Amino acid sequence: MGYGADAAQRAGGSGRIDLRSDTVTHPTPEMRRAMASAEVGDDVFEDDPTVAQLEERAADLLGKEAGLFVASGTMGNLVSVMAHVPRGGEIITPAEGHIPNDEAANYAVVAGAGLRTVRENPDGEMPTHDVVEAIQDSSDPHSAITSLVVVENCHAHTVSRPITPAYMKGLHAALRPSGIPIHVDGARLFNAVIALGVSARELVKEAESTSFCLSKGLATPIGSVVVGKRDFIFRARRARKLLGGGMRQVGILAAAGLVALSDGPEGTIQRLAEDHANARILAEALAEMKGIISPGHIAQLVGDHLDPTRVMTNFVLFKVEGGATRRKKFLDELEKRGVLMISYTHGQIRAVTHYGVGTDEIQKVIRASADALAASA
């Protein structure tokens, strides 16, 4: 595919190097062609053939019975919660996960569910014994009924660490006596697939449901897919309709997702390895710069200095000496030099590599970072 195309064109012609997120990507040329020629129908009537193909492809890749195309990762998680959890039920989720921190408390506002958070370890895993300990006693009328356990893969706040199949197997075994299902918030699931060298099926085998984003590293313009058993997808489809997420001739967007998930050279799964390599190069360079220190909070447990070996996917998290004032100054100085990063949780800075940012751009980012550090000192 057109990976060798001019980076400025792929970034929309701005000339800036935008590392704020992997959501800033523009569609590949193959995606644009597929979108322009997509066969469409009315998806609310379930007769958009391109959407149906995308849902079938996603379900097959992840080893599930059926899929549902939704507008966003937030919607994917929410319809999954609504399909799994009765009103008043409780969700166990990572304390630093998307659901408690990034989705506007929709679990409470819309689904009427409660939340019980479990602190993760530095690899983004909720200790299994802590998850079991968090399960409420359903025979006690004082307690909410624990109805779902959520795993985030990759786990963003711990440098987007991938969660392993071994962890999933252990968690599933621990939950078996209670029968509580697992939902994988797989916003960057395919980054985990590539980083670990395993199949998507293997990663989510123990999960009742999974959502994953097409619009992050896979470079499509819009959308996520939820997969699971057919009866679960039926409930999720009803939830999507309730939320106003029933879309009509949406095959135009689904066509880009089909390109992303394809096996051929046009697919964008395998190329995630390039983003991971670029993130490691950037992390290694930043770790050598005076004024760069370890990310805080969870990752702080692994040492005081930025450790590039922890960068397994496309996130680089770091802090600058001098606190909030210098952090803002550093980001401002970076922007003057044509590079965008973003303030992140717990006083960190986030840089995310993605389609449209190659090795040449990473070298420019490294030089700009060194200059911005000096200018912000």
C-alpha positions as CSV (number, residue, x, y, z in Angstrom):
1,M,0.0,0.0,0.0
2,G,1.0,3.7,0.0
3,Y,3.1,3.7,3.1
4,G,6.0,5.4,1.2
5,A,3.7,8.3,0.3
6,D,4.7,11.8,1.3
7,A,4.1,12.1,5.1
8,A,2.8,15.6,4.9
9,Q,0.1,14.4,2.5
10,R,-0.9,11.5,4.8
11,A,-1.0,13.9,7.7
12,G,-3.5,16.1,5.8
13,G,-0.9,18.5,4.3
14,S,-0.3,20.4,7.6
15,G,3.4,19.7,7.7
16,R,3.1,19.2,11.5
17,I,4.0,15.9,13.1
18,D,1.0,15.1,15.3
19,L,1.7,12.6,18.1
20,R,-1.2,13.5,20.3
21,S,-3.0,10.3,19.5
22,D,-3.3,7.5,16.9
23,T,-6.8,8.9,16.2
24,V,-5.4,11.7,14.1
25,T,-4.6,9.4,11.2
26,H,-6.2,9.9,7.8
27,P,-7.5,7.0,5.7
28,T,-5.1,5.2,3.4
29,P,-5.5,5.6,-0.4
30,E,-7.0,2.1,-0.6
31,M,-9.5,3.0,2.1
32,R,-10.6,6.1,0.2
33,R,-11.1,4.1,-2.9
34,A,-13.1,1.4,-1.1
35,M,-15.3,4.0,0.6
36,A,-16.0,5.7,-2.7
37,S,-17.2,2.5,-4.3
38,A,-18.8,0.8,-1.3
39,E,-22.1,-1.1,-1.9
40,V,-24.5,0.2,0.7
41,G,-28.0,-0.4,2.2
42,D,-29.9,0.5,5.3
43,D,-28.0,-0.9,8.2
44,V,-30.9,-0.4,10.7
45,F,-32.8,-2.9,8.6
46,E,-29.5,-5.0,8.6
47,D,-29.3,-4.9,4.8
48,D,-26.1,-3.0,4.3
49,P,-23.9,-5.6,2.7
50,T,-20.6,-3.9,3.4
51,V,-21.4,-3.5,7.1
52,A,-22.4,-7.2,7.2
53,Q,-19.1,-8.2,5.7
54,L,-17.2,-6.1,8.2
55,E,-19.1,-7.6,11.1
56,E,-18.5,-11.1,9.8
57,R,-14.8,-10.4,9.3
58,A,-14.3,-9.0,12.8
59,A,-16.2,-11.9,14.4
60,D,-14.1,-14.4,12.4
61,L,-10.8,-12.7,13.3
62,L,-11.7,-12.8,17.0
63,G,-13.3,-16.2,17.0
64,K,-16.7,-15.0,18.0
65,E,-20.2,-15.7,16.6
66,A,-21.2,-12.3,15.5
67,G,-20.2,-8.6,15.4
68,L,-21.8,-5.1,15.5
69,F,-20.4,-2.0,13.9
70,V,-20.7,1.0,16.2
71,A,-19.7,4.7,15.9
72,S,-16.9,4.7,18.5
73,G,-15.0,2.8,21.2
74,T,-17.0,4.6,23.9
75,M,-20.2,3.3,22.3
76,G,-18.7,-0.1,21.9
77,N,-18.0,-0.4,25.6
78,L,-21.4,1.2,26.6
79,V,-23.5,-1.2,24.5
80,S,-21.5,-4.1,25.9
81,V,-22.2,-2.9,29.4
82,M,-25.9,-2.5,28.6
83,A,-26.0,-6.0,27.1
84,H,-24.3,-7.6,30.1
85,V,-25.2,-5.7,33.2
86,P,-28.7,-5.2,34.7
87,R,-29.6,-1.9,36.2
88,G,-28.0,-1.8,39.6
89,G,-25.4,-4.4,38.7
90,E,-21.8,-3.7,39.3
91,I,-18.7,-3.7,37.0
92,I,-15.2,-4.5,38.1
93,T,-12.8,-2.5,36.0
94,P,-9.1,-1.3,36.1
95,A,-8.8,1.8,38.2
96,E,-6.9,3.5,35.4
97,G,-9.1,2.1,32.6
98,H,-11.2,3.9,29.9
99,I,-14.5,3.2,31.5
100,P,-14.0,4.9,34.9
101,N,-11.8,7.8,33.5
102,D,-12.6,8.5,29.8
103,E,-16.3,7.8,29.1
104,A,-18.2,10.5,31.0
105,A,-19.6,8.1,33.6
106,N,-22.0,6.6,30.9
107,Y,-22.1,3.3,32.8
108,A,-24.0,5.2,35.6
109,V,-25.9,7.8,33.6
110,V,-27.2,5.5,30.8
111,A,-26.8,1.9,32.0
112,G,-27.6,2.5,35.7
113,A,-24.6,0.3,36.7
114,G,-22.2,0.7,39.5
115,L,-18.4,0.5,39.3
116,R,-15.8,-1.1,41.5
117,T,-12.2,-0.4,40.5
118,V,-9.2,-2.5,41.1
119,R,-5.7,-1.1,41.1
120,E,-3.5,-2.4,38.3
121,N,0.1,-3.6,38.4
122,P,2.8,-1.9,36.3
123,D,1.8,-4.1,33.3
124,G,-1.8,-3.0,33.4
125,E,-3.1,-6.2,34.9
126,M,-5.6,-6.2,37.8
127,P,-4.2,-8.8,40.2
128,T,-6.5,-11.8,39.9
129,H,-6.9,-12.3,43.7
130,D,-7.9,-8.6,44.0
131,V,-10.5,-9.1,41.3
132,V,-12.0,-12.1,43.1
133,E,-11.9,-10.1,46.4
134,A,-13.9,-7.3,44.7
135,I,-16.8,-9.6,43.8
136,Q,-19.8,-8.7,45.9
137,D,-21.9,-11.3,47.8
138,S,-25.0,-11.6,45.7
139,S,-26.9,-13.2,48.6
140,D,-26.6,-10.0,50.6
141,P,-29.3,-7.5,49.9
142,H,-26.9,-4.7,50.9
143,S,-24.6,-5.5,48.0
144,A,-24.7,-4.7,44.3
145,I,-24.5,-7.8,42.1
146,T,-21.2,-8.1,40.4
147,S,-22.1,-8.6,36.7
148,L,-19.0,-8.0,34.6
149,V,-15.3,-7.8,34.7
150,V,-13.6,-5.5,32.2
151,V,-10.0,-5.9,30.9
152,E,-8.4,-3.1,28.9
153,N,-6.0,-4.3,26.2
154,C,-3.7,-2.5,25.5
155,H,-3.7,-0.8,28.9
156,A,-3.2,2.9,28.1
157,H,-2.0,4.3,31.4
158,T,0.8,1.8,31.8
159,V,2.6,2.8,28.5
160,S,-0.1,0.9,26.6
161,R,1.1,-2.4,27.8
162,P,-0.4,-5.5,26.1
163,I,-2.3,-7.9,28.3
164,T,-1.2,-11.5,27.7
165,P,-3.2,-14.7,27.0
166,A,-1.7,-16.2,30.1
167,Y,-3.2,-13.5,32.2
168,M,-6.6,-13.9,30.5
169,K,-6.6,-17.6,31.1
170,G,-5.8,-17.2,34.8
171,L,-8.5,-14.5,35.2
172,H,-11.1,-16.6,33.5
173,A,-10.3,-19.6,35.7
174,A,-10.6,-17.5,38.8
175,L,-14.0,-16.2,37.7
176,R,-15.4,-19.6,36.6
177,P,-17.0,-20.4,40.0
178,S,-18.9,-17.1,39.9
179,G,-19.8,-17.3,36.3
180,I,-19.0,-13.6,35.8
181,P,-18.2,-12.8,32.2
182,I,-15.2,-10.8,30.9
183,H,-15.5,-7.9,28.4
184,V,-12.3,-6.8,26.8
185,D,-12.0,-3.1,26.0
186,G,-9.7,-3.7,23.1
187,A,-9.4,-0.1,21.9
188,R,-5.9,-1.0,20.7
189,L,-6.3,-4.8,20.7
190,F,-4.3,-5.3,17.5
191,N,-1.4,-3.4,18.9
192,A,-1.4,-6.1,21.6
193,V,-1.6,-8.8,18.9
194,I,1.4,-7.5,17.1
195,A,3.4,-6.8,20.2
196,L,2.9,-10.3,21.6
197,G,3.0,-12.2,18.4
198,V,-0.2,-14.0,19.0
199,S,-3.6,-14.1,17.3
200,A,-6.5,-11.9,18.2
201,R,-8.5,-15.1,18.8
202,E,-6.0,-16.3,21.4
203,L,-6.1,-12.9,23.2
204,V,-9.9,-12.8,23.6
205,K,-10.7,-16.5,23.8
206,E,-11.7,-16.2,27.5
207,A,-13.8,-13.1,26.9
208,E,-17.6,-13.2,26.4
209,S,-17.3,-10.0,24.4
210,T,-14.7,-7.6,23.0
211,S,-14.8,-4.2,21.4
212,F,-11.9,-2.8,19.3
213,C,-11.3,0.5,17.5
214,L,-10.8,0.8,13.8
215,S,-10.1,4.5,14.1
216,K,-7.0,4.4,16.1
217,G,-3.8,2.7,14.9
218,L,-5.7,0.9,12.1
219,A,-6.2,4.3,10.4
220,T,-9.9,4.2,9.5
221,P,-11.9,7.5,9.8
222,I,-14.6,6.2,12.1
223,G,-15.8,3.3,14.1
224,S,-15.4,0.3,16.3
225,V,-16.7,-3.3,16.3
226,V,-18.2,-5.3,19.1
227,V,-18.1,-9.1,18.9
228,G,-19.5,-11.9,21.0
229,K,-22.3,-14.5,21.0
230,R,-25.3,-13.9,18.8
231,D,-27.7,-13.4,21.7
232,F,-25.2,-10.8,23.2
233,I,-25.0,-9.0,19.9
234,F,-28.8,-8.9,19.6
235,R,-28.9,-7.1,23.0
236,A,-26.0,-4.9,22.0
237,R,-27.8,-3.9,18.8
238,R,-30.9,-2.9,20.8
239,A,-28.7,-0.8,23.1
240,R,-27.1,0.8,20.0
241,K,-30.5,1.8,18.8
242,L,-31.4,3.2,22.2
243,L,-28.3,5.4,22.1
244,G,-29.2,6.8,18.7
245,G,-26.4,4.7,17.1
246,G,-28.5,3.1,14.4
247,M,-26.9,4.3,11.2
248,R,-28.2,4.0,7.6
249,Q,-25.9,3.7,4.5
250,V,-22.9,3.3,6.8
251,G,-21.2,0.8,4.5
252,I,-19.3,3.8,3.2
253,L,-17.5,3.8,6.5
254,A,-17.4,0.1,7.0
255,A,-15.6,-0.3,3.7
256,A,-12.5,1.4,5.3
257,G,-12.7,-1.1,8.2
258,L,-12.7,-4.0,5.7
259,V,-9.5,-2.7,4.2
260,A,-7.9,-2.3,7.6
261,L,-8.7,-5.9,8.6
262,S,-7.7,-7.4,5.3
263,D,-4.9,-9.9,5.0
264,G,-3.3,-8.4,1.9
265,P,-0.8,-5.5,1.6
266,E,-3.6,-3.0,2.0
267,G,-4.4,-4.2,5.5
268,T,-3.2,-2.0,8.4
269,I,-2.7,-4.6,11.2
270,Q,0.8,-5.9,10.4
271,R,2.1,-2.3,9.8
272,L,1.5,-1.6,13.5
273,A,4.9,-3.1,14.1
274,E,6.4,0.0,12.4
275,D,4.7,2.2,15.0
276,H,6.0,0.1,17.8
277,A,9.6,0.3,16.5
278,N,9.3,4.1,16.1
279,A,7.9,4.5,19.6
280,R,10.9,2.5,21.0
281,I,13.3,4.7,19.0
282,L,11.7,7.8,20.4
283,A,11.7,6.4,23.9
284,E,15.4,5.5,23.8
285,A,16.3,9.0,22.6
286,L,14.2,10.7,25.2
287,A,15.6,8.6,28.0
288,E,19.1,10.0,27.2
289,M,17.9,13.6,27.4
290,K,18.6,15.7,30.5
291,G,15.3,16.7,32.1
292,I,13.3,13.7,31.1
293,I,12.2,11.4,33.9
294,S,10.0,8.4,34.4
295,P,6.3,8.5,33.9
296,G,4.5,8.8,37.2
297,H,1.8,6.9,39.0
298,I,1.7,3.2,38.1
299,A,4.8,3.1,36.0
300,Q,6.7,5.0,38.7
301,L,6.8,1.6,40.5
302,V,9.4,0.4,38.0
303,G,11.9,3.1,38.6
304,D,12.7,6.8,38.6
305,H,13.9,7.1,35.0
306,L,12.2,6.5,31.7
307,D,12.7,2.9,30.8
308,P,12.5,2.4,27.0
309,T,12.3,-1.4,27.3
310,R,8.7,-0.9,28.7
311,V,7.6,0.6,25.4
312,M,6.1,-2.4,23.6
313,T,3.5,-0.7,21.5
314,N,2.9,2.8,20.2
315,F,2.8,4.8,23.4
316,V,5.6,6.8,24.9
317,L,4.8,8.3,28.3
318,F,7.3,10.5,30.1
319,K,7.6,13.5,32.5
320,V,9.8,16.5,32.4
321,E,11.5,17.9,35.5
322,G,10.0,21.1,36.8
323,G,6.3,20.2,37.1
324,A,3.3,21.6,35.3
325,T,4.8,25.0,34.4
326,R,7.7,23.4,32.5
327,R,5.5,20.8,31.0
328,K,3.3,23.4,29.4
329,K,6.4,25.3,28.3
330,F,7.9,22.2,26.8
331,L,4.7,21.4,24.9
332,D,4.5,25.0,23.6
333,E,8.1,24.9,22.5
334,L,7.5,21.6,20.7
335,E,4.5,23.1,18.9
336,K,6.6,26.0,17.7
337,R,8.9,23.4,16.1
338,G,6.0,21.7,14.4
339,V,5.5,18.7,16.8
340,L,2.4,18.0,18.8
341,M,2.3,15.9,22.0
342,I,-0.3,16.1,24.7
343,S,-0.5,16.5,28.5
344,Y,-1.6,13.2,30.0
345,T,-2.7,11.8,33.3
346,H,-0.7,12.2,36.5
347,G,1.6,15.0,35.1
348,Q,2.8,12.9,32.2
349,I,3.3,13.8,28.5
350,R,2.1,11.4,25.8
351,A,3.5,10.8,22.3
352,V,1.7,8.2,20.2
353,T,3.2,6.9,16.9
354,H,0.9,6.0,14.0
355,Y,0.3,5.7,10.3
356,G,1.8,8.8,8.6
357,V,4.7,9.1,11.0
358,G,7.8,7.3,9.7
359,T,11.4,7.1,10.8
360,D,12.3,10.5,9.2
361,E,9.5,12.1,11.2
362,I,10.7,10.4,14.4
363,Q,14.2,11.9,13.9
364,K,12.7,15.3,13.5
365,V,10.7,14.7,16.7
366,I,13.8,13.8,18.6
367,R,15.6,16.9,17.5
368,A,12.6,19.1,18.3
369,S,12.3,17.5,21.8
370,A,15.9,18.2,22.6
371,D,15.5,21.8,21.5
372,A,12.2,22.2,23.4
373,L,13.8,20.8,26.5
374,A,16.6,23.3,26.3
375,A,14.2,26.2,25.6
376,S,11.9,25.3,28.4
377,A,14.6,24.9,31.1
